[in-house]
């Protein structure tokens, strides 16, 4: 977050920094997992996000995994929810 904060202060624009690391829980996971972290600093403050994945860095480097794979999936899920809401609204009429 410190790097993102410094970039934001220098540019007065939203700043994002990505990194990946291995993480393991004490009990619930059987092995270490890859985590991709997004440290984002906006005018309103910090906006950290974390994605746990089984995809390797060779398949998907940190930033593309977050921006192109994970965010695209979330956008697709939002479109599906919108369609469900339209369908539910049509049924209520």
N, C-alpha and C positions, 0 to 999 in steps of 0.2 A: 504494500500500500504506500510505503514511503516513496518509492520510485514514481508511482502514479501521481501522488500528491505534488512532488517536485515538478514533474512535467506539466501538470495543470497550472501550477503557480507561474511557471515560465511562459506558458502559451495562452493562458486564460481560456483554454478549450478543454473539453472532456479528454481525459488521458486514460489509456488502457495499457496494462502490462500483463503478459501471460507467462505462466511457468507450469511445469509438470513435475510431479514427485510421486514416490511410492508411499502408500499409507496402509497401516494395518490397525484393526481394532483389537481390543484386548480379548474379546470373546466371540463376537458375532460373525466375523469373517474367517474363513479357513486359510486364507493366504493374503499377502499384500496385494493391493490394487493400485492401479494408476489413477492419479487425481490430476486434473487440469484446473488450474486456478486462474481466474481473471481478477486482477486488481484494477478497479476503475475508480477514478476520482472525477466527480462532476461538480458543478457550481454548488449543489446542495450537499456535497460531501461524499463520503466513501460508499462504494457499491461493489462489494466483493461477491464473487460467485464461484462455485466449485462443481465440477462434473467428474463423477467416478465412471471409469470406462475399462473395458477389456481390450480395446483397440490399442495397438502399439504405436509408439511415436513414429515408426517407419511408415505405418499405414496412414496415420493422421498426426502431423505435428501439432503442437499445443494450440496455437492461434487458429489455424484452419479447422481443427476439430471443434473448437468452441463456436467460432463464427459461422462456418459453412455447414457443419454437420449438426451440432446441437441446436443452434438457433433456428436452422431450417426445419428441424423436427418440431420444435415448439411452435413455429409459425403454422406448420401443417396442422398440428393439433388444434390451434385456435380457429382455423378455417373449418375444421370438422365440427367444433363446438358451435360456431356460427350457424352452420347448416342445421344442426340439431335444434337450435333455438328457433330458426325460421320454421322448421317442421312442427315444433311444439306449438308455436303461435298459430299456425294454420289449423291445427287440431282444435284449438280453443274457440275458434270462431264459429 
